[in-house]
Amino acid sequence: MENRVAEMEIKLTHMEDDLKTLNDAVVRQQTHIEKLELAVERLKDRINSQNEARGGEDIPDERPPHY
């Protein structure tokens, strides 16, 4: 019985470590996602500014001829 409890404690310790590792990865990914979202918003603003500088004309959203 004592051996089984020790094995379960070891497994629990490993699972807690794995959980912490996964949580750290999720936090890093979320931080990266937030940075990417900010970069996309900046690019959108930059494109809109360039469109306004050209007189507000939008670039047509059509397929290139090779499609």
N, C-alpha and C positions, 0 to 999 in steps of 0.2 A: 504493500500500500504506500509506504513511504517513498519508494522508488517511482511510483506513478505520479505522486504529487510533485516530486522533484522534476520529472520529465515535463509535466504540465507547466511548472514555473519557468523552465527553460524555454518552452515553446511560447509562453506568454511574453517573456522578455524579448524574444526574437520578433514576435508580432508587433510589440510596441515600438521596437526599433524600426521595423519596416514601415509602420504607420507614420512615424516621424519623418522618415526619408521621403515617403510619398507626399506628405503634407508640405514639406519643404519644396519639393518639385512643383506642386500645384501653386504655391505662393510665387515661385520664380516665374512660372508660366503666366500667371495673372499679371504680374508686373510687366512682363514682356508684351502681353496683349494690350495693356493700357498704353504703353509707349507706342505701339504700332497704331492704335486707334488715334492717338494724338498726331502722329505723323501723317496719317490719312487725312485728318481734318485740316492740317496745315497745307497739304497738297491741294485739297479741294479749294481752300481759300486762295491759294496762289493761282490756281487755274481760273477761278472766278475773277480775280483781280486782272489777270491777263486778258480775259474776255471783255471786261469792262473797258480796259485800256484800248482795245481794238474797236470800240464803239458798241459793245454789247452784242455783237454777232456771235451766235453759237456755232460751234463746229458741228456739221451734220453727223448724226449717229447712223452711218450706213456702212455696209460691208465694203471692204476694198474689192476692186475688180477681180482679183485672183481667187475669190471664194466662189 
